[in-house]
Amino acid sequence: MRLIRKEDGFTLVEIILAIIIISIGVLGLVSAISFTTGKSINAEVVSTAKELAQERMEELLAKKRDTGYATTPDLDIGTTTTALPGPFTGYTRIVEVCNVDGSLGNPDCTLPDNGSGFKKITVSINYSGLPDLPSPVVLLATVITDTRE
């Protein structure tokens, strides 16, 4: 009669199952890291877009204070689109200046100053580097009046 000795170690089936379980765990971890990295890049783009929009809005308001409502070329009625250079490649800034009536409604972005004394300024930022971001990424709007501050 043959004696069967018990040998220490793992069978081939146990090793294959362990590899499969570890692979599933590593795949989930890599997926989570990829998702988190993508979200942090989106947050950086949105933060930069907010700063760029706020910067342009403040420039326009400062020019209005310095030179006046009617004599500031940047406040002429119409739309200006600018592709931003340097470290802001991929960002596009759109500035729209429209007449509005006394109730701050009925924006008209095509005719020259209608004499109402109100203009609506809208600054929006688009980003072309990430396809899953909304367009525009940021939109700021304000109404200015024909008065000295």
Salt bridges, closest charged atoms under 4 A:
GLU59 OE1 - ARG56 NH1 2.80
ASP74 OD2 - ARG56 NH2 3.34
ASP74 OD2 - LYS63 NZ 2.39
GLU149 OE2 - LYS64 NZ 3.71
GLU149 OE1 - ARG65 NE 2.90
